[in-house]
Amino acid sequence: MNNQPLLDDLALFRVVVRQRSFAAAARETGLSKAAVSKRIGLLEEALQTRLMHRTTRALALTAQGEIVLQWAERILDDVGAMREDITREKGTVSGMIRLCSSSGFGRKQLAPALSAMARDFPQLEFQLELLDRPVDLIGEGFQLDIRVGAVANGNLICRRIAPNRRVLCASPEYLHRHGSPATPEELSQHQCIAIRERDQEFGHWTLQGPAGTCRVKVKGSLSTSNGEIARAWALDGHGIILRSEWNIAADLQCGALVHLLPDYTQQADVFAAYPERLASSARLRACVEFLEAWFSRQENTSH
């Protein structure tokens, strides 16, 4: 009997750990739950150690399981790098890129860019998840995060791929009823629609203006974790929003929203974030460079 762990079993083990569930790992991989359980059992038999504590509600790694996970990450990354070197010699880029973004930016901006890239790089596979919550890039198994705003994490490489800023706006209906703020400080007297998106600070807006940076505490009867919902509420006249220009440019142009305090904006460039261990990945580099060029073309076209 071959008692050496197989690469596929190590990869499956990594999926089970990330999903914290045999059933969820089965759904992701297309295997049955029984097959996942059997494969993990064979991996434990090959390594002669228990990798997980299993209960009806949760999975938890043993101390040996933690060690195996760390080695599995290294081994699978090294094998992936080897395959990339081989394909690079052939002049092609291949493999899976598992990436995430926020729902609004991902749907409106990133998805069309990936559609174009899929045509240019037919040997690449993309798995995109849209999440409006803080994301543990490494812990959740993502290779790339395309996000609005930089990432404060020393274990990640952050590369700016597109300029962006957020602006203040409200509907004519709201301004007719409540008037327009004349200074950033007056925002605290208005209904402001706050967004609990990713790891953005909630309840405070930091703005850059002629006199430098100012920080304003805002409040309102409506808040959400989704930028598209906030935009819809602003269009319905419920309050002032701070949104990226790409998100509300059409609304400003047609007059559905009015730009407020135009001298004050919030910097919110688009970044590509990825783990340091993937810095030499050819497929990640190809993806980031493609997206950088794509967003540059979109910006030039919009001007």
C-alpha positions as CSV (number, residue, x, y, z in Angstrom):
1,M,0.0,0.0,0.0
2,N,1.3,3.5,-0.9
3,N,1.4,5.4,2.4
4,Q,2.6,8.7,0.9
5,P,0.0,11.6,1.1
6,L,-1.2,12.6,-2.4
7,L,-1.2,16.2,-3.5
8,D,-5.0,16.0,-4.2
9,D,-5.6,14.8,-0.7
10,L,-3.5,17.7,0.7
11,A,-5.5,20.1,-1.5
12,L,-8.8,18.6,-0.3
13,F,-7.6,18.9,3.4
14,R,-6.9,22.6,2.8
15,V,-10.4,23.1,1.4
16,V,-12.0,21.3,4.4
17,V,-10.0,23.5,6.8
18,R,-11.1,26.6,5.0
19,Q,-14.7,25.6,4.8
20,R,-14.7,24.2,8.4
21,S,-17.1,21.5,7.2
22,F,-17.0,18.3,5.2
23,A,-20.4,19.1,3.6
24,A,-19.2,22.6,2.5
25,A,-16.0,21.1,1.1
26,A,-18.0,18.5,-0.8
27,R,-20.1,21.2,-2.4
28,E,-17.0,23.2,-3.4
29,T,-15.2,20.3,-4.9
30,G,-18.1,18.4,-6.4
31,L,-17.4,15.3,-4.3
32,S,-19.8,13.5,-2.0
33,K,-19.5,14.1,1.7
34,A,-18.7,10.5,2.2
35,A,-15.9,10.7,-0.4
36,V,-14.4,13.8,1.4
37,S,-14.5,12.0,4.7
38,K,-12.9,8.9,3.2
39,R,-10.1,10.9,1.5
40,I,-9.3,12.8,4.8
41,G,-9.3,9.4,6.6
42,L,-6.8,8.0,4.1
43,L,-4.6,11.1,4.5
44,E,-4.6,10.6,8.3
45,E,-3.7,6.9,7.7
46,A,-0.9,7.8,5.4
47,L,0.5,10.4,7.9
48,Q,-0.3,8.1,10.9
49,T,-1.9,11.0,12.9
50,R,-5.3,12.5,13.6
51,L,-5.6,15.8,11.8
52,M,-9.0,17.0,13.1
53,H,-11.4,16.7,16.0
54,R,-14.8,16.0,14.5
55,T,-18.1,16.8,16.1
56,T,-21.6,17.1,14.7
57,R,-21.3,20.9,14.7
58,A,-17.7,21.8,13.9
59,L,-14.2,20.7,12.9
60,A,-11.1,21.7,14.8
61,L,-7.5,21.1,13.8
62,T,-5.3,19.0,16.1
63,A,-1.8,20.2,16.8
64,Q,-0.5,17.8,14.2
65,G,-3.2,19.1,11.8
66,E,-1.9,22.6,12.2
67,I,1.6,21.4,11.2
68,V,0.2,19.4,8.2
69,L,-1.8,22.5,7.1
70,Q,1.4,24.7,7.1
71,W,3.3,22.1,5.1
72,A,0.4,21.5,2.7
73,E,0.3,25.3,2.0
74,R,4.0,25.3,1.2
75,I,3.9,22.1,-0.9
76,L,0.9,23.1,-2.9
77,D,2.3,26.6,-3.5
78,D,5.6,25.1,-4.6
79,V,3.9,22.7,-7.0
80,G,1.8,25.5,-8.4
81,A,4.9,27.6,-8.9
82,M,6.6,24.7,-10.7
83,R,3.6,24.4,-13.0
84,E,3.7,28.1,-13.7
85,D,7.3,27.9,-14.6
86,I,6.6,25.2,-17.0
87,T,3.7,27.1,-18.7
88,R,5.7,30.3,-18.7
89,E,8.4,28.5,-20.7
90,K,5.7,27.5,-23.2
91,G,4.5,31.2,-23.3
92,T,1.2,30.6,-21.6
93,V,-0.3,31.3,-18.2
94,S,-2.7,28.8,-16.6
95,G,-4.2,27.8,-13.3
96,M,-7.0,28.9,-10.9
97,I,-7.2,32.3,-9.4
98,R,-9.6,32.5,-6.4
99,L,-10.3,36.2,-5.8
100,C,-12.8,38.4,-3.9
101,S,-14.1,41.9,-4.0
102,S,-17.0,43.9,-2.5
103,S,-20.4,43.4,-4.2
104,G,-20.9,46.8,-5.8
105,F,-17.3,47.1,-7.3
106,G,-17.2,43.4,-8.1
107,R,-20.4,43.4,-10.0
108,K,-20.1,46.7,-11.9
109,Q,-16.3,47.0,-12.4
110,L,-14.4,43.8,-11.7
111,A,-16.7,41.3,-13.4
112,P,-16.5,42.9,-16.9
113,A,-12.7,43.1,-16.6
114,L,-12.5,39.4,-15.7
115,S,-14.8,38.6,-18.6
116,A,-12.3,40.4,-21.0
117,M,-9.4,38.6,-19.3
118,A,-11.0,35.2,-19.6
119,R,-11.1,35.7,-23.4
120,D,-7.4,36.8,-23.5
121,F,-6.2,34.0,-21.2
122,P,-8.3,30.9,-21.9
123,Q,-6.1,28.7,-19.8
124,L,-6.8,30.6,-16.6
125,E,-9.8,29.9,-14.3
126,F,-11.4,32.5,-12.2
127,Q,-13.4,32.0,-9.0
128,L,-14.9,35.3,-7.9
129,E,-16.7,35.8,-4.6
130,L,-18.3,39.1,-3.6
131,L,-18.2,39.9,0.1
132,D,-19.3,43.0,2.0
133,R,-17.5,42.1,5.2
134,P,-13.9,42.0,6.4
135,V,-12.0,39.2,4.6
136,D,-9.2,37.1,6.0
137,L,-7.5,36.6,2.7
138,I,-5.0,33.9,3.8
139,G,-7.4,32.1,6.3
140,E,-10.2,31.9,3.8
141,G,-8.0,30.7,1.0
142,F,-8.2,33.7,-1.4
143,Q,-5.2,34.4,-3.6
144,L,-6.3,38.0,-4.6
145,D,-8.5,40.7,-3.2
146,I,-9.5,43.6,-5.5
147,R,-10.7,46.2,-3.1
148,V,-11.5,49.9,-2.8
149,G,-9.1,51.2,-0.2
150,A,-5.7,49.9,1.0
151,V,-5.3,46.9,3.3
152,A,-3.7,47.3,6.7
153,N,-2.0,43.9,6.9
154,G,1.7,43.4,7.0
155,N,1.4,39.8,5.6
156,L,-0.1,41.1,2.3
157,I,1.3,42.9,-0.6
158,C,-0.9,45.9,-1.7
159,R,-0.5,47.3,-5.3
160,R,-2.5,50.3,-6.4
161,I,-4.1,49.5,-9.7
162,A,-6.5,52.4,-10.2
163,P,-7.2,55.9,-8.8
164,N,-10.6,56.5,-7.1
165,R,-12.2,58.9,-4.7
166,R,-15.5,59.1,-2.8
167,V,-17.7,62.2,-3.0
168,L,-20.7,63.5,-1.1
169,C,-24.1,63.6,-2.7
170,A,-27.8,63.6,-2.0
171,S,-31.0,63.8,-4.0
172,P,-32.7,67.1,-5.0
173,E,-35.7,66.0,-2.9
174,Y,-33.6,65.6,0.2
175,L,-31.9,69.0,-0.3
176,H,-35.3,70.7,-0.9
177,R,-36.5,69.4,2.5
178,H,-33.3,69.8,4.5
179,G,-31.0,72.2,2.7
180,S,-27.3,71.7,1.7
181,P,-24.5,71.5,4.2
182,A,-22.1,74.5,3.8
183,T,-19.2,72.9,5.6
184,P,-18.2,69.3,6.5
185,E,-19.0,70.1,10.2
186,E,-22.7,70.6,9.2
187,L,-22.9,67.0,8.0
188,S,-23.5,66.0,11.7
189,Q,-26.8,67.9,11.5
190,H,-28.0,65.9,8.5
191,Q,-29.3,62.5,7.8
192,C,-26.3,60.6,6.5
193,I,-26.5,57.0,5.2
194,A,-23.6,55.1,6.6
195,I,-22.1,51.9,5.2
196,R,-20.7,49.0,7.1
197,E,-18.6,47.8,4.2
198,R,-15.6,45.6,4.6
199,D,-13.3,47.2,7.3
200,Q,-14.3,50.8,6.6
201,E,-14.7,52.9,9.8
202,F,-18.4,53.2,10.6
203,G,-20.0,56.4,11.8
204,H,-17.1,58.7,10.9
205,W,-16.2,60.2,7.5
206,T,-12.6,61.3,6.9
207,L,-12.4,63.9,4.2
208,Q,-9.6,65.7,2.4
209,G,-10.2,69.4,1.7
210,P,-8.4,72.8,1.1
211,A,-7.3,72.9,4.8
212,G,-6.2,69.3,5.0
213,T,-7.9,66.4,6.5
214,C,-11.1,66.6,8.6
215,R,-13.0,63.8,10.4
216,V,-16.7,64.2,10.9
217,K,-19.1,62.1,13.0
218,V,-22.2,61.3,11.0
219,K,-25.6,59.7,12.0
220,G,-28.8,58.8,10.3
221,S,-31.8,56.5,10.5
222,L,-30.6,54.2,7.8
223,S,-27.3,52.3,7.5
224,T,-26.4,49.2,5.5
225,S,-23.5,46.9,4.6
226,N,-24.2,47.3,0.9
227,G,-23.2,50.3,-1.2
228,E,-25.9,49.7,-3.8
229,I,-28.6,49.8,-1.2
230,A,-27.2,53.1,0.2
231,R,-27.2,54.6,-3.3
232,A,-30.9,53.5,-3.7
233,W,-31.8,55.1,-0.4
234,A,-30.1,58.3,-1.3
235,L,-32.0,58.3,-4.7
236,D,-35.2,57.9,-2.7
237,G,-34.4,61.1,-0.7
238,H,-33.4,59.6,2.6
239,G,-30.1,61.3,3.1
240,I,-26.5,62.1,2.2
241,I,-24.0,59.4,1.0
242,L,-20.3,59.2,0.5
243,R,-19.7,57.0,-2.5
244,S,-17.1,56.3,-5.1
245,E,-17.3,58.4,-8.3
246,W,-17.7,55.3,-10.5
247,N,-20.7,54.3,-8.5
248,I,-22.7,57.5,-8.8
249,A,-21.3,59.2,-11.9
250,A,-24.4,58.6,-14.0
251,D,-26.7,59.8,-11.2
252,L,-24.7,63.1,-11.0
253,Q,-24.8,63.5,-14.7
254,C,-28.5,63.1,-15.0
255,G,-29.3,65.2,-11.9
256,A,-30.7,62.3,-9.8
257,L,-28.1,63.1,-7.2
258,V,-26.4,66.4,-6.5
259,H,-22.6,66.7,-5.7
260,L,-22.2,68.4,-2.3
261,L,-19.1,70.1,-0.9
262,P,-17.1,69.5,-4.1
263,D,-13.9,70.7,-2.4
264,Y,-14.0,67.7,0.0
265,T,-13.4,64.1,-1.1
266,Q,-12.2,60.9,0.4
267,Q,-9.3,59.1,-1.2
268,A,-10.3,55.5,-2.1
269,D,-7.9,54.1,-4.7
270,V,-8.4,50.5,-6.0
271,F,-5.8,48.0,-4.7
272,A,-4.9,44.5,-5.5
273,A,-3.9,42.6,-2.3
274,Y,-2.3,39.2,-2.2
275,P,-0.2,37.1,0.2
276,E,3.6,37.7,0.2
277,R,4.2,34.0,-0.6
278,L,2.4,34.4,-3.9
279,A,4.5,37.4,-5.0
280,S,6.3,35.4,-7.7
281,S,3.1,33.8,-9.1
282,A,3.0,34.3,-12.9
283,R,-0.8,34.0,-13.0
284,L,-1.4,36.5,-10.3
285,R,1.1,38.9,-11.9
286,A,-0.7,38.5,-15.2
287,C,-4.1,39.2,-13.6
288,V,-3.0,42.3,-11.6
289,E,-1.2,43.8,-14.7
290,F,-4.3,43.1,-16.9
291,L,-6.6,44.7,-14.4
292,E,-4.3,47.8,-14.0
293,A,-4.3,48.2,-17.8
294,W,-8.1,47.6,-18.0
295,F,-9.0,50.2,-15.4
296,S,-6.6,52.7,-17.0
297,R,-8.4,52.3,-20.3
298,Q,-11.8,52.7,-18.6
299,E,-10.6,55.9,-16.9
300,N,-9.3,57.4,-20.1
301,T,-12.5,56.5,-21.9
302,S,-14.7,58.2,-19.3
303,H,-12.8,61.5,-19.6
